[in-house]
Amino acid sequence: MKPVITPSEAARLDRVTPEPVEVLMERAGWAVEIAAARMGAGYGSRVAVLAGPGNNGGDGYVAAGLLRRRGAAVVVYQLGEPKTAPARWALGRAVAAGVEIRALGPPPPRVDLVVDAVFGGGFRGRCPPLLAAWMEHPAPVLAVDFPSGMNPATGEVSDRCFLAERTVTFHALKTGHLLGEGPDYCGEVEVADIGQTGETPTMLLAEVEDCPRPARRRTAHKWTAGSVMVMGGSRGMSGAPLLAARSALRAGAGSVGLMVPGSCQGLVAGAAPELLTYGIGAGDHFEADQSTACLETASRFDAVVIGPGIGRASPTARWARQVIARWEGPLVVDADALWACDPQLLSERRGPTVITPHRGELASLTGADPGLEEVEELAASGMVVLAKGNPTLVCDPPETWVVREGGPELATIGTGDVLAGWVAALWARGLSPGTAARSAAFWHGRAGAALSARRTVTADALSEEVSRWAWETVT
């Protein structure tokens, strides 16, 4: 795992670190200079360093002096004189190294690299108009901590912002690098260690070692290897629960049942003979009075998924609410079942719950434009929230994990159903609900990326791909 901190936490670390700010600034400047060299800055390169009045500008001054010693033709363009003692010290270093200092004005026509050291994590409000022409310059941009113009806490861009090819940040990733439009504007983010310790993370970045896929015991059989029941489907939407059930089986569950309205049973049974299929009633939708029969049938299974393809008809919504309220075992609430319920219903469940909303479903539950705060507030009412997106957030109080795996290749109908089945399978295989959600989201993203390298991602192909990523050894 990697810690992800807020800009305010980064500022706190700057204040409490026992080493002088100038020492930290020099280390930061070295990191920026090395990153610039990786982007091609060297002997004879024309480098423009845009320096703000704060310590972010100080990092830029240090980097400018080091690049000058490397042989680059460096000019620092100031947005005002330095306002802090460390930044004034850094300006002196740059002048002593022979760096030319100018007031910020229009960019020259020939620049090989722009180093944006204007605001960094200290940006508030709107960018000065003077920066607009620089933002339109074709030269690649190296941002120091953050591209100027971005809210460093949320990643939001309200006006204009530098579009960086690379961003160098210090000590740890910040929330703005991962949320909102941050990934679009930051480019490749490089974290430089400048000797700080003792952070309090806001989120944790999931890595391979944080996303287990448990092995089966030698004595396992199909009912002890993890069993999953998927409740879903309606006329015209029987494919959604079928995708979820197939995914659960291919994600390692030993037994998977598929419960659909009676009119859909013949279709899904013929399409997937490897699944246990159950038809409830004779109609095209689930009805409220069928909840008892559904729960009795599901009682043998370790985990239940409810929602894929059920639709939003009122009788079905009442059925979903009854199942959610009465099922006391592990429950993954997905898709249309999320529209049928509310936070109070979910929080009052007697069994553990994972919900898997996309942005629209999350907004319907929170009544707000969903962000990190809304996800954490919803999870605090007693459930694990897997908020799908890029990145995906998995909030399992007191921890919030961020999963960067998963890109635009997954933006196709049915991939969320595959994810829901995967979560349930890992949960049934013995992981905790939060770990199952995190692990499924991580490997779902990896599987999508691997599949997209060979063909266009579709949900049926992704459900096949699941089996390659269900266990520790990938074939």
C-alpha positions in Angstrom: 0.0 0.0 0.0 1.0 3.6 -0.5 -0.3 6.4 1.7 -2.3 9.2 0.1 -2.4 12.4 2.0 -4.3 15.7 1.8 -2.4 19.0 0.9 -3.2 20.2 4.4 -1.5 17.1 5.8 1.5 17.8 3.6 1.7 21.4 4.9 1.6 20.0 8.5 4.5 17.7 7.7 6.5 20.7 6.4 5.9 22.5 9.7 6.7 19.6 12.0 9.7 18.1 10.1 12.8 18.9 12.3 15.1 19.6 9.3 15.2 23.2 8.0 12.8 24.0 5.2 15.8 25.0 3.1 17.1 21.4 3.3 13.7 20.0 2.2 13.6 22.6 -0.6 17.0 21.6 -1.9 16.0 17.9 -1.9 12.8 18.8 -3.7 14.8 20.9 -6.3 17.1 18.0 -7.0 14.0 15.7 -7.6 12.6 18.3 -10.0 15.9 18.6 -11.8 16.2 14.8 -12.2 12.7 14.6 -13.6 13.4 17.4 -16.0 16.5 15.5 -17.2 14.3 12.4 -17.8 12.1 14.6 -20.0 15.2 15.5 -22.1 16.5 18.7 -20.4 20.2 18.8 -20.7 23.1 20.7 -22.4 21.7 23.3 -24.7 18.0 22.8 -23.8 15.8 25.8 -23.4 14.0 25.5 -20.1 11.5 28.0 -18.7 10.9 27.8 -15.0 7.7 29.6 -13.8 8.2 30.5 -10.2 5.4 31.6 -7.8 6.0 33.7 -4.7 5.8 30.8 -2.2 7.9 27.7 -1.4 6.7 26.0 -4.6 8.5 28.7 -6.4 11.5 28.1 -4.2 11.6 24.4 -5.4 11.7 25.9 -8.9 14.6 28.2 -8.2 16.6 25.3 -6.8 15.9 23.2 -9.8 16.7 26.1 -12.2 20.2 26.4 -10.7 20.8 22.7 -11.0 19.6 22.6 -14.6 21.9 25.6 -15.3 24.9 23.6 -14.0 23.8 20.7 -16.2 24.2 23.1 -19.2 20.6 24.0 -19.9 19.7 27.5 -20.9 17.4 28.3 -18.1 15.3 31.4 -17.5 13.1 31.9 -14.4 9.9 33.8 -15.0 8.7 35.2 -11.7 5.0 35.7 -10.7 6.1 38.2 -8.1 9.0 38.3 -5.7 9.5 35.5 -3.2 7.4 36.0 0.0 9.0 33.4 2.2 12.6 33.3 3.6 13.3 29.8 2.1 12.1 31.0 -1.3 14.3 34.1 -1.1 17.2 31.8 -0.2 16.5 29.6 -3.2 16.3 32.7 -5.5 19.8 33.6 -4.3 21.0 30.1 -5.1 19.6 30.4 -8.7 21.2 33.8 -9.2 24.6 32.5 -7.9 24.4 29.7 -10.5 23.9 32.2 -13.3 20.2 31.7 -13.9 18.5 34.6 -15.7 15.5 36.0 -13.8 12.7 37.8 -15.5 9.2 39.0 -14.6 6.5 36.8 -15.9 5.2 37.8 -19.3 4.3 36.2 -22.6 6.3 33.0 -23.4 9.1 33.1 -25.9 8.5 31.2 -29.1 11.2 28.6 -28.5 11.0 26.6 -25.2 11.9 22.9 -24.9 10.5 22.4 -21.4 8.2 24.4 -19.1 8.6 23.8 -15.3 5.5 24.9 -13.5 6.5 25.9 -10.0 3.9 28.6 -9.6 1.4 27.4 -6.9 1.7 23.6 -6.4 -0.3 22.5 -3.4 -1.0 26.1 -2.4 -3.3 26.9 -5.2 -6.6 28.6 -4.3 -9.1 30.3 -6.5 -8.3 31.2 -10.2 -5.1 31.4 -12.1 -3.7 34.9 -13.1 -4.4 35.8 -16.7 -0.7 36.0 -17.3 -0.5 32.2 -17.2 -3.0 31.6 -19.9 -0.5 32.0 -22.8 1.9 29.6 -21.1 -0.8 27.0 -20.7 -1.3 27.1 -24.5 2.4 26.8 -25.3 3.2 23.5 -27.1 6.3 22.7 -24.9 5.9 19.8 -22.5 5.2 20.7 -18.9 6.8 19.4 -15.7 4.6 20.4 -12.7 6.1 20.8 -9.3 3.7 19.1 -6.8 0.6 20.0 -8.8 -0.2 21.7 -12.1 -1.2 25.3 -11.4 -4.9 25.7 -11.7 -5.9 22.5 -10.0 -7.6 22.2 -6.6 -4.9 20.1 -4.9 -7.4 18.5 -2.5 -10.1 17.4 -5.0 -8.4 17.4 -8.4 -11.1 19.7 -9.7 -10.3 22.4 -12.4 -12.7 25.3 -12.4 -11.0 27.6 -14.8 -7.8 26.8 -16.6 -4.9 24.6 -15.7 -1.5 23.5 -17.0 -1.7 20.1 -18.7 1.5 18.4 -17.4 3.3 15.5 -19.0 4.8 14.7 -15.6 4.3 15.9 -12.0 6.9 15.6 -9.3 5.4 15.5 -5.8 7.1 15.0 -2.4 6.9 12.4 0.3 3.5 10.9 -0.8 0.7 11.1 -3.3 -1.9 13.7 -2.6 -5.7 13.3 -3.0 -5.8 15.7 -5.9 -3.4 13.5 -7.9 -6.0 10.7 -7.9 -9.4 12.3 -7.7 -11.5 14.4 -10.1 -9.5 15.6 -13.1 -6.2 15.1 -11.4 -5.1 12.1 -13.4 -5.9 13.9 -16.6 -3.9 17.0 -15.8 -1.0 15.6 -13.7 0.3 13.1 -16.3 2.8 10.7 -14.8 3.1 11.4 -11.1 6.5 10.7 -9.5 6.9 10.7 -5.7 10.2 11.9 -4.4 11.4 11.0 -0.9 12.7 14.2 0.7 13.1 12.8 4.2 9.7 13.4 5.9 7.9 10.9 8.1 4.8 10.5 10.3 2.0 11.2 7.9 -1.6 10.5 8.6 -3.0 9.1 5.4 -6.5 10.0 4.1 -6.5 7.1 1.7 -4.4 4.1 0.9 -3.4 3.2 -2.7 -4.1 -0.5 -3.4 -1.2 -2.5 -4.8 -0.8 -6.2 -5.6 0.1 -7.3 -2.1 -3.0 -5.6 -0.7 -5.4 -7.6 -3.0 -5.2 -11.3 -2.1 -6.9 -14.2 -4.0 -7.0 -17.0 -1.5 -6.1 -20.6 -2.4 -8.4 -23.5 -1.9 -7.7 -26.0 0.9 -6.7 -29.5 -0.2 -9.9 -30.9 1.2 -12.2 -28.4 -0.4 -15.3 -29.5 -2.3 -17.8 -27.4 -4.3 -19.9 -26.4 -1.2 -16.9 -25.5 1.0 -14.9 -23.6 -1.7 -17.3 -20.7 -1.5 -20.9 -20.6 -2.8 -22.7 -17.6 -4.3 -26.3 -16.9 -5.2 -27.1 -14.2 -7.8 -30.6 -12.8 -7.7 -31.5 -10.8 -10.8 -32.9 -10.6 -14.2 -36.2 -9.6 -15.8 -37.7 -9.8 -19.3 -35.1 -8.5 -21.7 -32.3 -8.2 -19.1 -31.5 -11.8 -18.2 -27.9 -11.3 -19.4 -26.9 -9.1 -16.4 -27.3 -11.8 -13.7 -25.9 -14.4 -16.0 -22.7 -12.3 -16.4 -22.5 -11.9 -12.6 -23.0 -15.6 -11.9 -20.5 -16.7 -14.5 -18.0 -14.2 -13.1 -18.5 -15.6 -9.6 -17.9 -19.1 -10.8 -14.8 -18.1 -12.8 -13.5 -16.1 -9.9 -13.2 -19.3 -7.9 -16.6 -19.9 -6.1 -17.2 -23.6 -6.0 -21.0 -23.4 -6.5 -23.0 -20.6 -8.0 -26.7 -20.3 -8.2 -28.7 -18.1 -10.5 -32.2 -17.0 -9.4 -34.3 -15.3 -12.1 -38.0 -14.7 -12.7 -39.7 -17.9 -13.9 -40.0 -16.8 -17.6 -36.3 -16.3 -17.8 -35.2 -19.7 -16.3 -35.2 -21.7 -19.5 -33.1 -19.1 -21.3 -30.4 -18.8 -18.6 -30.3 -22.6 -18.0 -29.7 -23.3 -21.6 -27.0 -20.6 -21.8 -25.1 -21.7 -18.7 -25.4 -25.3 -17.8 -22.5 -24.9 -15.3 -24.8 -22.9 -13.1 -27.6 -23.9 -10.7 -30.6 -22.1 -12.0 -33.8 -21.3 -10.1 -37.0 -19.8 -11.5 -39.2 -18.0 -9.1 -42.9 -17.7 -10.1 -44.0 -17.6 -13.7 -43.7 -13.9 -14.6 -41.2 -11.6 -16.2 -40.3 -9.8 -13.0 -39.8 -10.5 -9.3 -42.8 -9.8 -7.2 -42.9 -8.6 -3.6 -44.7 -11.8 -2.3 -41.8 -13.9 -3.7 -39.2 -12.7 -1.2 -39.7 -15.6 1.2 -39.3 -18.2 -1.5 -36.1 -16.4 -2.7 -34.6 -16.3 0.8 -35.4 -20.0 1.5 -33.7 -21.0 -1.8 -30.7 -18.8 -1.1 -30.2 -20.1 2.4 -27.6 -22.7 1.4 -25.3 -20.1 -0.2 -22.5 -18.2 1.5 -23.0 -14.9 -0.2 -25.8 -13.3 -2.3 -25.7 -10.7 -5.1 -28.9 -8.8 -5.6 -29.8 -6.4 -8.4 -28.3 -7.2 -11.8 -31.0 -6.7 -14.5 -34.0 -6.6 -12.1 -35.3 -3.3 -13.5 -37.0 -0.6 -11.6 -40.7 -1.6 -11.6 -42.4 -0.9 -8.3 -43.3 -4.5 -7.4 -39.7 -5.5 -8.1 -38.4 -2.6 -6.0 -40.6 -3.8 -3.0 -39.3 -7.3 -3.5 -35.7 -6.1 -3.5 -36.2 -4.1 -0.3 -37.7 -7.1 1.5 -34.8 -9.3 0.5 -32.3 -6.7 1.5 -34.0 -6.3 4.9 -34.5 -10.0 5.6 -31.3 -11.7 4.3 -28.9 -11.9 7.3 -25.9 -13.2 5.4 -23.3 -11.5 3.3 -25.0 -9.4 0.6 -23.6 -7.5 -2.4 -26.2 -4.9 -3.5 -25.7 -3.9 -7.1 -27.3 -2.2 -10.1 -31.1 -1.7 -9.9 -31.3 -2.9 -6.3 -29.4 0.2 -5.3 -32.2 2.4 -6.8 -34.7 0.4 -4.7 -33.1 1.0 -1.3 -31.8 3.9 0.8 -29.0 4.3 3.4 -31.3 3.6 6.3 -32.4 0.3 4.9 -28.8 -0.7 4.2 -27.6 0.4 7.7 -30.3 -1.6 9.5 -29.4 -4.9 7.9 -28.3 -7.6 10.4 -25.8 -9.0 7.9 -22.7 -7.5 6.4 -23.2 -5.5 3.2 -21.1 -4.4 0.2 -22.7 -1.9 -2.2 -21.2 -1.3 -5.7 -22.6 2.0 -7.0 -21.5 3.9 -10.1 -21.6 7.7 -9.9 -25.3 8.0 -10.6 -26.3 5.3 -8.2 -24.1 6.8 -5.5 -25.8 10.2 -6.1 -29.2 8.6 -5.7 -28.1 7.3 -2.2 -26.4 10.4 -1.0 -28.5 13.1 -2.6 -25.3 14.9 -3.6 -22.7 15.1 -6.3 -20.7 12.3 -4.9 -17.1 12.7 -3.8 -14.8 11.3 -1.2 -16.7 12.8 1.7 -20.0 11.4 0.5 -18.5 7.9 0.0 -17.0 7.9 3.5 -20.2 9.3 5.1 -22.3 6.5 3.5 -19.9 3.8 4.6 -19.9 5.1 8.1 -23.6 4.1 8.4 -22.5 0.5 8.3 -21.5 -0.9 5.0 -18.5 -1.3 2.6 -18.9 1.1 -0.4 -17.2 0.2 -3.6 -17.7 3.4 -5.6 -16.9 2.5 -9.2 -15.0 4.9 -11.4 -11.5 6.0 -12.2 -10.2 5.8 -9.7 -12.5 3.4 -7.8 -12.9 4.1 -4.0 -13.4 1.3 -1.6 -14.4 2.6 1.8 -14.3 0.1 4.6 -14.3 2.2 7.8 -11.9 3.3 9.2 -10.0 2.8 5.9 -10.5 4.2 2.5 -8.7 2.6 -0.4 -8.2 3.9 -3.8 -7.8 1.5 -6.8 -6.3 3.0 -9.9 -6.6 -0.1 -11.9 -9.4 0.0 -14.5 -9.6 2.4 -17.4 -11.9 3.5 -20.2 -11.8 0.0 -21.7 -14.3 -1.0 -18.9 -16.8 1.6 -20.0 -19.1 -0.9 -21.6 -22.4 -2.4 -20.6 -22.2 -5.4 -18.2 -18.7 -5.0 -16.8 -20.2 -3.9 -13.5 -22.2 -7.1 -13.3 -18.9 -9.0 -13.7 -17.4 -7.0 -10.9 -20.3 -7.7 -8.5 -19.9 -11.5 -9.1 -16.2 -11.3 -8.5 -16.7 -9.4 -5.2 -19.2 -12.1 -4.0 -16.8 -14.9 -5.0 -13.9 -13.6 -3.1 -16.1 -12.9 -0.1 -17.4 -16.4 -0.2 -13.9 -17.7 -0.6 -13.0 -16.3 2.9 -11.9 -12.7 2.5 -13.4 -10.0 4.6 -16.0 -7.8 2.8 -13.7 -4.8 2.5 -10.8 -6.9 1.3 -13.0 -8.8 -1.2 -14.3 -5.5 -2.6 -10.8 -4.0 -2.9 -9.3 -7.2 -4.4 -12.1 -7.7 -6.9 -11.9 -4.0 -8.0 -8.1 -4.3 -8.5 -8.0 -7.5 -10.5 -11.1 -6.5 -12.4 -9.1 -3.5 -13.6 -6.1 -5.6 -14.4 -8.2 -8.1 -16.3 -9.8 -5.4 -18.3 -6.4 -3.9 -19.2 -5.0 -7.3 -20.2 -8.1 -8.1 -22.4 -8.0 -4.6 -24.1 -4.4 -5.4 -25.3 -5.9 -8.2 -27.3 -9.4 -7.1 -28.3 -12.2 -4.7 -27.6 -13.5 -5.3 -24.0 -17.0 -6.6 -23.8 -18.7 -8.0 -20.7 -18.9 -11.6 -22.0 -15.2 -11.6 -22.9 -14.3 -10.1 -19.6 -16.3 -12.7 -17.7 -14.1 -15.3 -19.5 -11.0 -13.3 -18.7 -11.8 -13.5 -15.0 -10.5 -17.1 -14.7 -7.0 -15.9 -15.6 -6.9 -13.6 -12.7 -8.8 -15.5 -10.0 -5.8 -17.1 -8.4 -2.3 -16.0 -7.4 -0.7 -17.5 -10.4 -1.6 -15.9 -13.7 -1.4 -18.0 -16.8 
